[in-house]
Amino acid sequence: MNELDLSSTNTAEGESGAYRNSPSAMDYRPSATGYDGRLAELEIENSRLHRLVAELLLKNQQLRKPD
């Protein structure tokens, strides 16, 4: 047996060869509409995170302010 032949190695119970048969990241090319939708989702998430950071900065500033 060739030492580099990994096809006959034992796998853990329940583990499948899902990664072996799935397309690689290089093969994945999102469609234009999928890309636009994902971009819109990320822009919404980005604005939500900006607001959250601003709120936390204000709270932190209020807590540090001497009474």
PyMOL Python script that loads the backbone (N, CA, C, O; Angstrom):
from pymol import cmd

cmd.read_pdbstr("""\
ATOM      1  N   MET A   1       0.850  -1.195   0.000  1.00  0.00           N
ATOM      2  CA  MET A   1       0.000   0.000   0.000  1.00  0.00           C
ATOM      3  C   MET A   1       0.879   1.236   0.000  1.00  0.00           C
ATOM      4  O   MET A   1       1.892   1.281   0.699  1.00  0.00           O
ATOM      5  N   ASN A   2       0.510   2.209  -0.757  1.00  0.00           N
ATOM      6  CA  ASN A   2       1.214   3.472  -0.824  1.00  0.00           C
ATOM      7  C   ASN A   2       0.948   4.256   0.453  1.00  0.00           C
ATOM      8  O   ASN A   2      -0.190   4.309   0.918  1.00  0.00           O
ATOM      9  N   GLU A   3       1.987   4.868   1.029  1.00  0.00           N
ATOM     10  CA  GLU A   3       1.822   5.607   2.278  1.00  0.00           C
ATOM     11  C   GLU A   3       0.929   6.834   2.100  1.00  0.00           C
ATOM     12  O   GLU A   3       0.313   7.288   3.064  1.00  0.00           O
ATOM     13  N   LEU A   4       0.850   7.364   0.917  1.00  0.00           N
ATOM     14  CA  LEU A   4       0.048   8.551   0.676  1.00  0.00           C
ATOM     15  C   LEU A   4      -1.386   8.235   0.310  1.00  0.00           C
ATOM     16  O   LEU A   4      -2.191   9.147   0.121  1.00  0.00           O
ATOM     17  N   ASP A   5      -1.718   6.968   0.208  1.00  0.00           N
ATOM     18  CA  ASP A   5      -3.080   6.571  -0.133  1.00  0.00           C
ATOM     19  C   ASP A   5      -3.956   6.697   1.108  1.00  0.00           C
ATOM     20  O   ASP A   5      -3.894   5.847   1.997  1.00  0.00           O
ATOM     21  N   LEU A   6      -4.763   7.737   1.177  1.00  0.00           N
ATOM     22  CA  LEU A   6      -5.599   8.002   2.343  1.00  0.00           C
ATOM     23  C   LEU A   6      -7.005   7.457   2.188  1.00  0.00           C
ATOM     24  O   LEU A   6      -7.812   7.567   3.111  1.00  0.00           O
ATOM     25  N   SER A   7      -7.315   6.873   1.047  1.00  0.00           N
ATOM     26  CA  SER A   7      -8.679   6.415   0.804  1.00  0.00           C
ATOM     27  C   SER A   7      -9.057   5.229   1.672  1.00  0.00           C
ATOM     28  O   SER A   7     -10.241   4.993   1.911  1.00  0.00           O
ATOM     29  N   SER A   8      -8.079   4.485   2.145  1.00  0.00           N
ATOM     30  CA  SER A   8      -8.397   3.310   2.940  1.00  0.00           C
ATOM     31  C   SER A   8      -8.230   3.532   4.426  1.00  0.00           C
ATOM     32  O   SER A   8      -8.318   2.574   5.193  1.00  0.00           O
ATOM     33  N   THR A   9      -7.992   4.766   4.868  1.00  0.00           N
ATOM     34  CA  THR A   9      -7.845   5.037   6.293  1.00  0.00           C
ATOM     35  C   THR A   9      -9.192   4.960   6.978  1.00  0.00           C
ATOM     36  O   THR A   9     -10.228   5.225   6.367  1.00  0.00           O
ATOM     37  N   ASN A  10      -9.173   4.600   8.234  1.00  0.00           N
ATOM     38  CA  ASN A  10     -10.408   4.489   9.013  1.00  0.00           C
ATOM     39  C   ASN A  10     -10.895   5.873   9.392  1.00  0.00           C
ATOM     40  O   ASN A  10     -10.098   6.749   9.729  1.00  0.00           O
ATOM     41  N   THR A  11     -12.196   6.070   9.337  1.00  0.00           N
ATOM     42  CA  THR A  11     -12.777   7.346   9.743  1.00  0.00           C
ATOM     43  C   THR A  11     -13.577   7.128  11.006  1.00  0.00           C
ATOM     44  O   THR A  11     -13.987   6.009  11.314  1.00  0.00           O
ATOM     45  N   ALA A  12     -13.795   8.211  11.736  1.00  0.00           N
ATOM     46  CA  ALA A  12     -14.589   8.127  12.954  1.00  0.00           C
ATOM     47  C   ALA A  12     -16.025   7.759  12.598  1.00  0.00           C
ATOM     48  O   ALA A  12     -16.509   8.077  11.512  1.00  0.00           O
ATOM     49  N   GLU A  13     -16.687   7.093  13.513  1.00  0.00           N
ATOM     50  CA  GLU A  13     -18.065   6.681  13.271  1.00  0.00           C
ATOM     51  C   GLU A  13     -18.940   7.905  13.075  1.00  0.00           C
ATOM     52  O   GLU A  13     -18.880   8.847  13.866  1.00  0.00           O
ATOM     53  N   GLY A  14     -19.760   7.899  12.020  1.00  0.00           N
ATOM     54  CA  GLY A  14     -20.644   9.018  11.734  1.00  0.00           C
ATOM     55  C   GLY A  14     -20.010  10.053  10.829  1.00  0.00           C
ATOM     56  O   GLY A  14     -20.700  10.925  10.300  1.00  0.00           O
ATOM     57  N   GLU A  15     -18.697   9.965  10.647  1.00  0.00           N
ATOM     58  CA  GLU A  15     -18.029  10.933   9.779  1.00  0.00           C
ATOM     59  C   GLU A  15     -18.204  10.505   8.334  1.00  0.00           C
ATOM     60  O   GLU A  15     -18.053   9.327   8.008  1.00  0.00           O
ATOM     61  N   SER A  16     -18.515  11.438   7.485  1.00  0.00           N
ATOM     62  CA  SER A  16     -18.720  11.098   6.085  1.00  0.00           C
ATOM     63  C   SER A  16     -17.695  11.820   5.228  1.00  0.00           C
ATOM     64  O   SER A  16     -16.945  12.662   5.721  1.00  0.00           O
ATOM     65  N   GLY A  17     -17.667  11.497   3.980  1.00  0.00           N
ATOM     66  CA  GLY A  17     -16.752  12.144   3.060  1.00  0.00           C
ATOM     67  C   GLY A  17     -17.370  13.372   2.440  1.00  0.00           C
ATOM     68  O   GLY A  17     -17.158  13.625   1.254  1.00  0.00           O
ATOM     69  N   ALA A  18     -18.120  14.140   3.190  1.00  0.00           N
ATOM     70  CA  ALA A  18     -18.819  15.307   2.661  1.00  0.00           C
ATOM     71  C   ALA A  18     -17.841  16.309   2.077  1.00  0.00           C
ATOM     72  O   ALA A  18     -18.112  16.904   1.034  1.00  0.00           O
ATOM     73  N   TYR A  19     -16.698  16.506   2.742  1.00  0.00           N
ATOM     74  CA  TYR A  19     -15.737  17.480   2.254  1.00  0.00           C
ATOM     75  C   TYR A  19     -15.060  17.000   0.972  1.00  0.00           C
ATOM     76  O   TYR A  19     -14.684  17.801   0.115  1.00  0.00           O
ATOM     77  N   ARG A  20     -14.916  15.707   0.857  1.00  0.00           N
ATOM     78  CA  ARG A  20     -14.265  15.148  -0.309  1.00  0.00           C
ATOM     79  C   ARG A  20     -15.063  15.420  -1.574  1.00  0.00           C
ATOM     80  O   ARG A  20     -14.479  15.655  -2.632  1.00  0.00           O
ATOM     81  N   ASN A  21     -16.384  15.393  -1.483  1.00  0.00           N
ATOM     82  CA  ASN A  21     -17.228  15.542  -2.657  1.00  0.00           C
ATOM     83  C   ASN A  21     -17.779  16.953  -2.842  1.00  0.00           C
ATOM     84  O   ASN A  21     -18.429  17.237  -3.848  1.00  0.00           O
ATOM     85  N   SER A  22     -17.525  17.836  -1.883  1.00  0.00           N
ATOM     86  CA  SER A  22     -18.070  19.190  -1.996  1.00  0.00           C
ATOM     87  C   SER A  22     -17.148  20.048  -2.846  1.00  0.00           C
ATOM     88  O   SER A  22     -15.945  19.798  -2.908  1.00  0.00           O
ATOM     89  N   PRO A  23     -17.708  21.058  -3.501  1.00  0.00           N
ATOM     90  CA  PRO A  23     -16.871  21.932  -4.313  1.00  0.00           C
ATOM     91  C   PRO A  23     -15.950  22.754  -3.425  1.00  0.00           C
ATOM     92  O   PRO A  23     -16.316  23.108  -2.305  1.00  0.00           O
ATOM     93  N   SER A  24     -14.795  23.047  -3.908  1.00  0.00           N
ATOM     94  CA  SER A  24     -13.847  23.841  -3.131  1.00  0.00           C
ATOM     95  C   SER A  24     -14.256  25.306  -3.170  1.00  0.00           C
ATOM     96  O   SER A  24     -15.132  25.706  -3.936  1.00  0.00           O
ATOM     97  N   ALA A  25     -13.613  26.080  -2.341  1.00  0.00           N
ATOM     98  CA  ALA A  25     -13.905  27.513  -2.299  1.00  0.00           C
ATOM     99  C   ALA A  25     -13.562  28.165  -3.628  1.00  0.00           C
ATOM    100  O   ALA A  25     -14.166  29.168  -4.006  1.00  0.00           O
ATOM    101  N   MET A  26     -12.603  27.603  -4.329  1.00  0.00           N
ATOM    102  CA  MET A  26     -12.213  28.158  -5.622  1.00  0.00           C
ATOM    103  C   MET A  26     -13.312  27.958  -6.657  1.00  0.00           C
ATOM    104  O   MET A  26     -13.420  28.744  -7.598  1.00  0.00           O
ATOM    105  N   ASP A  27     -14.130  26.920  -6.497  1.00  0.00           N
ATOM    106  CA  ASP A  27     -15.187  26.621  -7.450  1.00  0.00           C
ATOM    107  C   ASP A  27     -16.434  27.466  -7.224  1.00  0.00           C
ATOM    108  O   ASP A  27     -17.287  27.564  -8.106  1.00  0.00           O
ATOM    109  N   TYR A  28     -16.544  28.077  -6.044  1.00  0.00           N
ATOM    110  CA  TYR A  28     -17.768  28.800  -5.695  1.00  0.00           C
ATOM    111  C   TYR A  28     -17.732  30.193  -6.281  1.00  0.00           C
ATOM    112  O   TYR A  28     -16.818  30.972  -6.011  1.00  0.00           O
ATOM    113  N   ARG A  29     -18.725  30.496  -7.075  1.00  0.00           N
ATOM    114  CA  ARG A  29     -18.871  31.832  -7.629  1.00  0.00           C
ATOM    115  C   ARG A  29     -20.324  32.244  -7.457  1.00  0.00           C
ATOM    116  O   ARG A  29     -21.194  31.739  -8.168  1.00  0.00           O
ATOM    117  N   PRO A  30     -20.608  33.161  -6.516  1.00  0.00           N
ATOM    118  CA  PRO A  30     -21.998  33.555  -6.299  1.00  0.00           C
ATOM    119  C   PRO A  30     -22.556  34.283  -7.512  1.00  0.00           C
ATOM    120  O   PRO A  30     -21.827  34.943  -8.252  1.00  0.00           O
ATOM    121  N   SER A  31     -23.846  34.150  -7.696  1.00  0.00           N
ATOM    122  CA  SER A  31     -24.492  34.859  -8.800  1.00  0.00           C
ATOM    123  C   SER A  31     -24.545  36.347  -8.475  1.00  0.00           C
ATOM    124  O   SER A  31     -24.354  36.751  -7.328  1.00  0.00           O
ATOM    125  N   ALA A  32     -24.798  37.132  -9.469  1.00  0.00           N
ATOM    126  CA  ALA A  32     -24.837  38.584  -9.276  1.00  0.00           C
ATOM    127  C   ALA A  32     -25.937  38.967  -8.286  1.00  0.00           C
ATOM    128  O   ALA A  32     -25.729  39.832  -7.435  1.00  0.00           O
ATOM    129  N   THR A  33     -27.103  38.330  -8.391  1.00  0.00           N
ATOM    130  CA  THR A  33     -28.188  38.670  -7.466  1.00  0.00           C
ATOM    131  C   THR A  33     -27.865  38.188  -6.060  1.00  0.00           C
ATOM    132  O   THR A  33     -28.194  38.866  -5.086  1.00  0.00           O
ATOM    133  N   GLY A  34     -27.231  37.036  -5.938  1.00  0.00           N
ATOM    134  CA  GLY A  34     -26.828  36.540  -4.623  1.00  0.00           C
ATOM    135  C   GLY A  34     -25.796  37.457  -3.989  1.00  0.00           C
ATOM    136  O   GLY A  34     -25.830  37.713  -2.785  1.00  0.00           O
ATOM    137  N   TYR A  35     -24.882  37.946  -4.810  1.00  0.00           N
ATOM    138  CA  TYR A  35     -23.856  38.870  -4.324  1.00  0.00           C
ATOM    139  C   TYR A  35     -24.491  40.164  -3.847  1.00  0.00           C
ATOM    140  O   TYR A  35     -24.127  40.672  -2.786  1.00  0.00           O
ATOM    141  N   ASP A  36     -25.433  40.708  -4.608  1.00  0.00           N
ATOM    142  CA  ASP A  36     -26.094  41.952  -4.220  1.00  0.00           C
ATOM    143  C   ASP A  36     -26.889  41.779  -2.932  1.00  0.00           C
ATOM    144  O   ASP A  36     -26.877  42.653  -2.066  1.00  0.00           O
ATOM    145  N   GLY A  37     -27.579  40.650  -2.812  1.00  0.00           N
ATOM    146  CA  GLY A  37     -28.340  40.386  -1.595  1.00  0.00           C
ATOM    147  C   GLY A  37     -27.444  40.255  -0.386  1.00  0.00           C
ATOM    148  O   GLY A  37     -27.756  40.775   0.685  1.00  0.00           O
ATOM    149  N   ARG A  38     -26.315  39.553  -0.551  1.00  0.00           N
ATOM    150  CA  ARG A  38     -25.361  39.386   0.556  1.00  0.00           C
ATOM    151  C   ARG A  38     -24.749  40.721   0.923  1.00  0.00           C
ATOM    152  O   ARG A  38     -24.546  41.010   2.102  1.00  0.00           O
ATOM    153  N   LEU A  39     -24.455  41.538  -0.079  1.00  0.00           N
ATOM    154  CA  LEU A  39     -23.901  42.862   0.173  1.00  0.00           C
ATOM    155  C   LEU A  39     -24.882  43.710   0.974  1.00  0.00           C
ATOM    156  O   LEU A  39     -24.478  44.409   1.904  1.00  0.00           O
ATOM    157  N   ALA A  40     -26.161  43.658   0.626  1.00  0.00           N
ATOM    158  CA  ALA A  40     -27.175  44.419   1.360  1.00  0.00           C
ATOM    159  C   ALA A  40     -27.262  43.935   2.808  1.00  0.00           C
ATOM    160  O   ALA A  40     -27.367  44.746   3.728  1.00  0.00           O
ATOM    161  N   GLU A  41     -27.219  42.611   3.014  1.00  0.00           N
ATOM    162  CA  GLU A  41     -27.253  42.067   4.379  1.00  0.00           C
ATOM    163  C   GLU A  41     -26.058  42.550   5.182  1.00  0.00           C
ATOM    164  O   GLU A  41     -26.201  42.922   6.347  1.00  0.00           O
ATOM    165  N   LEU A  42     -24.883  42.548   4.570  1.00  0.00           N
ATOM    166  CA  LEU A  42     -23.682  42.986   5.274  1.00  0.00           C
ATOM    167  C   LEU A  42     -23.714  44.475   5.588  1.00  0.00           C
ATOM    168  O   LEU A  42     -23.225  44.894   6.637  1.00  0.00           O
ATOM    169  N   GLU A  43     -24.280  45.275   4.702  1.00  0.00           N
ATOM    170  CA  GLU A  43     -24.398  46.709   4.969  1.00  0.00           C
ATOM    171  C   GLU A  43     -25.333  46.967   6.141  1.00  0.00           C
ATOM    172  O   GLU A  43     -25.059  47.836   6.969  1.00  0.00           O
ATOM    173  N   ILE A  44     -26.431  46.226   6.221  1.00  0.00           N
ATOM    174  CA  ILE A  44     -27.364  46.362   7.339  1.00  0.00           C
ATOM    175  C   ILE A  44     -26.684  45.945   8.639  1.00  0.00           C
ATOM    176  O   ILE A  44     -26.801  46.631   9.654  1.00  0.00           O
ATOM    177  N   GLU A  45     -25.978  44.823   8.605  1.00  0.00           N
ATOM    178  CA  GLU A  45     -25.264  44.342   9.792  1.00  0.00           C
ATOM    179  C   GLU A  45     -24.192  45.345  10.214  1.00  0.00           C
ATOM    180  O   GLU A  45     -24.001  45.586  11.406  1.00  0.00           O
ATOM    181  N   ASN A  46     -23.499  45.922   9.252  1.00  0.00           N
ATOM    182  CA  ASN A  46     -22.462  46.901   9.548  1.00  0.00           C
ATOM    183  C   ASN A  46     -23.050  48.129  10.231  1.00  0.00           C
ATOM    184  O   ASN A  46     -22.486  48.622  11.208  1.00  0.00           O
ATOM    185  N   SER A  47     -24.167  48.624   9.734  1.00  0.00           N
ATOM    186  CA  SER A  47     -24.781  49.801  10.354  1.00  0.00           C
ATOM    187  C   SER A  47     -25.300  49.479  11.754  1.00  0.00           C
ATOM    188  O   SER A  47     -25.224  50.315  12.654  1.00  0.00           O
ATOM    189  N   ARG A  48     -25.824  48.276  11.936  1.00  0.00           N
ATOM    190  CA  ARG A  48     -26.279  47.859  13.270  1.00  0.00           C
ATOM    191  C   ARG A  48     -25.114  47.816  14.250  1.00  0.00           C
ATOM    192  O   ARG A  48     -25.241  48.253  15.393  1.00  0.00           O
ATOM    193  N   LEU A  49     -23.988  47.293  13.804  1.00  0.00           N
ATOM    194  CA  LEU A  49     -22.812  47.215  14.663  1.00  0.00           C
ATOM    195  C   LEU A  49     -22.249  48.594  14.970  1.00  0.00           C
ATOM    196  O   LEU A  49     -21.773  48.834  16.079  1.00  0.00           O
ATOM    197  N   HIS A  50     -22.296  49.503  13.999  1.00  0.00           N
ATOM    198  CA  HIS A  50     -21.850  50.876  14.249  1.00  0.00           C
ATOM    199  C   HIS A  50     -22.705  51.531  15.325  1.00  0.00           C
ATOM    200  O   HIS A  50     -22.179  52.185  16.225  1.00  0.00           O
ATOM    201  N   ARG A  51     -24.019  51.359  15.236  1.00  0.00           N
ATOM    202  CA  ARG A  51     -24.915  51.932  16.257  1.00  0.00           C
ATOM    203  C   ARG A  51     -24.634  51.331  17.630  1.00  0.00           C
ATOM    204  O   ARG A  51     -24.618  52.044  18.634  1.00  0.00           O
ATOM    205  N   LEU A  52     -24.413  50.020  17.672  1.00  0.00           N
ATOM    206  CA  LEU A  52     -24.136  49.343  18.935  1.00  0.00           C
ATOM    207  C   LEU A  52     -22.855  49.867  19.571  1.00  0.00           C
ATOM    208  O   LEU A  52     -22.814  50.121  20.775  1.00  0.00           O
ATOM    209  N   VAL A  53     -21.815  50.029  18.766  1.00  0.00           N
ATOM    210  CA  VAL A  53     -20.549  50.567  19.284  1.00  0.00           C
ATOM    211  C   VAL A  53     -20.751  51.985  19.794  1.00  0.00           C
ATOM    212  O   VAL A  53     -20.227  52.335  20.852  1.00  0.00           O
ATOM    213  N   ALA A  54     -21.494  52.804  19.075  1.00  0.00           N
ATOM    214  CA  ALA A  54     -21.741  54.184  19.505  1.00  0.00           C
ATOM    215  C   ALA A  54     -22.488  54.201  20.844  1.00  0.00           C
ATOM    216  O   ALA A  54     -22.144  54.979  21.734  1.00  0.00           O
ATOM    217  N   GLU A  55     -23.495  53.356  20.988  1.00  0.00           N
ATOM    218  CA  GLU A  55     -24.242  53.285  22.247  1.00  0.00           C
ATOM    219  C   GLU A  55     -23.342  52.852  23.395  1.00  0.00           C
ATOM    220  O   GLU A  55     -23.417  53.410  24.490  1.00  0.00           O
ATOM    221  N   LEU A  56     -22.499  51.867  23.151  1.00  0.00           N
ATOM    222  CA  LEU A  56     -21.608  51.388  24.206  1.00  0.00           C
ATOM    223  C   LEU A  56     -20.559  52.428  24.577  1.00  0.00           C
ATOM    224  O   LEU A  56     -20.190  52.546  25.746  1.00  0.00           O
ATOM    225  N   LEU A  57     -20.079  53.182  23.597  1.00  0.00           N
ATOM    226  CA  LEU A  57     -19.127  54.253  23.896  1.00  0.00           C
ATOM    227  C   LEU A  57     -19.771  55.327  24.755  1.00  0.00           C
ATOM    228  O   LEU A  57     -19.148  55.839  25.685  1.00  0.00           O
ATOM    229  N   LEU A  58     -21.028  55.673  24.445  1.00  0.00           N
ATOM    230  CA  LEU A  58     -21.737  56.667  25.260  1.00  0.00           C
ATOM    231  C   LEU A  58     -21.963  56.174  26.682  1.00  0.00           C
ATOM    232  O   LEU A  58     -21.772  56.922  27.641  1.00  0.00           O
ATOM    233  N   LYS A  59     -22.371  54.916  26.818  1.00  0.00           N
ATOM    234  CA  LYS A  59     -22.566  54.354  28.160  1.00  0.00           C
ATOM    235  C   LYS A  59     -21.266  54.344  28.941  1.00  0.00           C
ATOM    236  O   LYS A  59     -21.243  54.685  30.124  1.00  0.00           O
ATOM    237  N   ASN A  60     -20.194  53.959  28.291  1.00  0.00           N
ATOM    238  CA  ASN A  60     -18.892  53.922  28.939  1.00  0.00           C
ATOM    239  C   ASN A  60     -18.479  55.320  29.383  1.00  0.00           C
ATOM    240  O   ASN A  60     -17.957  55.500  30.483  1.00  0.00           O
ATOM    241  N   GLN A  61     -18.713  56.298  28.530  1.00  0.00           N
ATOM    242  CA  GLN A  61     -18.369  57.677  28.852  1.00  0.00           C
ATOM    243  C   GLN A  61     -19.200  58.169  30.052  1.00  0.00           C
ATOM    244  O   GLN A  61     -18.676  58.858  30.927  1.00  0.00           O
ATOM    245  N   GLN A  62     -20.475  57.820  30.089  1.00  0.00           N
ATOM    246  CA  GLN A  62     -21.348  58.225  31.200  1.00  0.00           C
ATOM    247  C   GLN A  62     -20.901  57.578  32.506  1.00  0.00           C
ATOM    248  O   GLN A  62     -20.938  58.213  33.560  1.00  0.00           O
ATOM    249  N   LEU A  63     -20.483  56.330  32.439  1.00  0.00           N
ATOM    250  CA  LEU A  63     -20.045  55.633  33.653  1.00  0.00           C
ATOM    251  C   LEU A  63     -18.714  56.193  34.175  1.00  0.00           C
ATOM    252  O   LEU A  63     -18.476  56.201  35.383  1.00  0.00           O
ATOM    253  N   ARG A  64     -17.872  56.646  33.291  1.00  0.00           N
ATOM    254  CA  ARG A  64     -16.582  57.184  33.718  1.00  0.00           C
ATOM    255  C   ARG A  64     -16.677  58.634  34.190  1.00  0.00           C
ATOM    256  O   ARG A  64     -15.782  59.113  34.886  1.00  0.00           O
ATOM    257  N   LYS A  65     -17.750  59.338  33.821  1.00  0.00           N
ATOM    258  CA  LYS A  65     -17.927  60.735  34.181  1.00  0.00           C
ATOM    259  C   LYS A  65     -18.138  60.853  35.703  1.00  0.00           C
ATOM    260  O   LYS A  65     -18.995  60.169  36.263  1.00  0.00           O
ATOM    261  N   PRO A  66     -17.367  61.709  36.362  1.00  0.00           N
ATOM    262  CA  PRO A  66     -17.578  61.871  37.817  1.00  0.00           C
ATOM    263  C   PRO A  66     -18.910  62.559  38.097  1.00  0.00           C
ATOM    264  O   PRO A  66     -19.330  63.461  37.373  1.00  0.00           O
ATOM    265  N   ASP A  67     -19.549  62.117  39.151  1.00  0.00           N
ATOM    266  CA  ASP A  67     -20.861  62.692  39.515  1.00  0.00           C
ATOM    267  C   ASP A  67     -20.758  64.015  40.212  1.00  0.00           C
ATOM    268  O   ASP A  67     -21.778  64.605  40.570  1.00  0.00           O
TER     269      ASP A  67
END
""", "prot")
cmd.dss("prot")
cmd.show_as("cartoon", "prot")
cmd.util.cbc("prot")
cmd.orient("prot")
